[in-house]
């Protein structure tokens, strides 16, 4: 296989931006309006209203009823999404799942089975490590919850997978021609939707982090297997298990889950998707290689450079030229190695840290000399803002001309991916904003960027893929 045909399905149907926007609005807002219309008779018969009841209290007092409404919402959203995709964009649901002519049920069951085993093992470890924190609550309401979960979550999880890792992944892949950028963007959007899945803001952020990791892994599996079935099965199993067995919806109220009161996974949740990834691609690492390539190499159409700039003398040459017509230097390029790029980054980071420390000394000297003019809090805020600006503006301005101090010392240059010309300010800003993504995960800064750069055929980190730039010798 030399192409990701799952992404090629994006070319099917109509892909104007306004069609995507209209589909998105109708899909996510339409169910809310329909639910409100459905509730009008209930509101009429319940008049006059009890003004002391608020929505949060009602949800906590009636968690199973809320779960039913959640299921209705997702069923309506799925139906509207299907209608909009067919009528507005001319896209078939199966094309967002697989390039094949049929749905692969075996893959879906494989995903559900593997993830159930992984979660089950993690829960078993938790029980063994801290049995006193786990309470077994076995009662009749549990069977109601289990039945609702078996009905609702296959609909909800299938819809989310088809929407995020089918529809949006294909659409963003069509826009960027970078599979990895499409996976990252859809994972961010998928994770943000889980910000409210926590009783506190900190637990909400933890949920976002976990769902981002799960989204990235499911996106990689989807493109690596060239189909969405395994991701659908995994998502369905995840939602059923964490809700009915692990009290995963405790932030919404007291659900009659089987395991309650302090239950937490024995292994940190964000590690579990990587176990799934290893199991799915055990002995099949070659299937992952295409994810690190640019999409235009896998399918047409793609950008064609009509001219190329000599790195040595800056002369513009025809794209078909092998040597510079002015200085005779070969126009073949050598991509910068990942270790050398890391060295250049560390040099720049050291330089900027020194500048930031000097700036701190100057500001606090001013506070010492004029204690009534500047408060320590104000001085700290000013220093933080100026340091952040320096750390961002420095690479943007310097890379516009191809080189930061670190790249000068290491002999590297940033150029346009197709023409080898100096990059624009737009490209420079984009590649440096995306540094936030390359430094992920922040528990081990830069791990994602290192992996992507090492595996990419053009040694590009995600910022380079998004900005269409490369780092070369020169």
Residue, then its C-alpha position, 0 to 999 in steps of 0.5 A: x500500500x503506497x497511499x492512504x485511500x481513507x483520506x482520498x475519500x475526502x475528494x468525494x462529494x462537495x467540499x466548499x468551506x460553507x458546506x462544511x460550516x453549514x453541516x457543522x452548525x446544523x449537526x450540533x445546534x439542530x438537536x438542541x432546537x429539536x429537543x426544546x421543541x420536544x420539551x414544549x408539551x412537558x413545560x406546558x403541563x408542568x406550569x407553574x414552574x418551581x423557580x427553586x430548581x436549577x438545571x445542575x440540581x435536576x441533572x444530579x437528582x435525575x442522572x438516568x433521565x439526563x442520560x436518556x436525553x443525552x442519547x436522544x441528542x446524539x441520535x438526532x445529531x447523527x440523523x442530521x449529520x447523515x442528512x446534511x452529508x448526503x443532501x448538502x455535500x453529497x457524501x456517503x456515510x460509508x466513505x467516511x468509514x472505509x475506502x472499501x465497499x463494506x463495513x469491517x465488523x471484525x475490526x470493530x469487534x477487535x477494537x472493542x475486545x482489545x480495549x475492554x481487556x486493557x481497561x479490565x486489566x487496569x481496573x484489576x490492578x487498581x483493585x489489587x493495589x488499593x482494594x479499600x477504595x473500591x466499592x462494589x455496588x450491585x443493585x437493580x438500577x445498575x441493570x437500567x444503566x447498563x441497558x441504557x449504555x448498551x443502547x446509547x453509547x454505540x450511537x454516540x460513540x459511532x457518531x463521534x468517531x465518524x464525525x471527528x476521525x471520519x468527516x473532519x479528518x478527511x476534510x482537514x487532510x484535504x485542506x492541509x495534505x498532511x495526515x499528522x496535522x489532520x490527526x492533531x487538529x481533530x484530536x484537539x477539537x475532540x478533546x476540547x469537547x470533554x472540558x466539562x467532564x470533571x467535577x473541578x477545573x483541574x479534573x476537566x483539564x485532566x479529561x481533556x488531556x486524556x481524550x487528546x491522547x485517545x483521539x491521537x491514537x485512534x486517528x493514527x489507528x484509523x489511517x494506519x489501518x485505512x479504516x475507522x472500524x477499530x476506532x469505533x469499536x474502541x470508543x464504544x467499549x470505552x464509553x460503556x465500560x467507564x460509565x457502567x463499571x467505572x463511574x465515568x459520569x460521576x461528575x453529572x450525578x450519582x450513577x448506579x455504576x458497578x464500581x463506585x466511591x473513589x474508583x480510579x484506573x490503576x494505570x494512568x489513563x493516558x498510557x492505555x491508548x499507547x498499549x492499544x496502539x502497540x497491540x494493533x500494529x504489533x509486527x505491522x510498523x510499516x503501516x504507520x510510515x505513510x502517516x508521517x508523509x505529506x498527503x500530496x505525495x499520496x494522491x493528486x492534485x498537489x502543489x507544483x513548484x515552477x521555480x526553485x531558489x539556489x541556497x548558495x547565491x539566491x538565484x531563481x532557477x527553473x524547477x527542472x534544473x539540477x544545477x544553479x545557472x549562476x554559480x553552478x552549485x547543485x540544487x539538491x538539498x540535504x535535510x537537517x538531522x533531528x539532533x542538529x535541529x535540537x542543538x540549534x533549538x537549545x542554543x536559541x533557548x539558552x540565548x533567550x533565557x539569558x536575555x530574559x534573566x537580564x530583563x528580570x534584573x533590569x526590571x527588579x532593579x527599577x523596583x528597588x530604586x523606585x519602590x513606590x512607582x513599581x510594585x513587585x506584582x506589577x514588575x513580575x507581570x511586565x517581565x512575564x509579558x515582555x519575556x513571552x513576546x521576546x520568546x515568540x517574536x525572536x524566532x518569527x523575525x529571524x526565521x523570516x530570513x532563514x536563520x536564528x542564532x542557533x541555526x547560524x551556529x549549526x549551519x541550518x536554514x528554514x526555507x519554503x518546502x516547495x521553492x526553497x525561497x525564504x519563508x513568509x511571515x505567515x509561515x514563520x508565525x504558523x511554524x512557531x505557534x505550532x511549537x506548542x504542539x511539538x513540545x507536547x506532551x509537556x511531562x516530557x517536553x518535545x517528545x512529540x516533535x522529536x518523534x515526528x521529525x525523526x520519522x518524517x521523510x523531510x525531517x519536518x516537525x508538525x510546525x513545518x508540516x503546517x507552515x509548509x517549510x523545511x530545515x536544510x543545510x545551508 
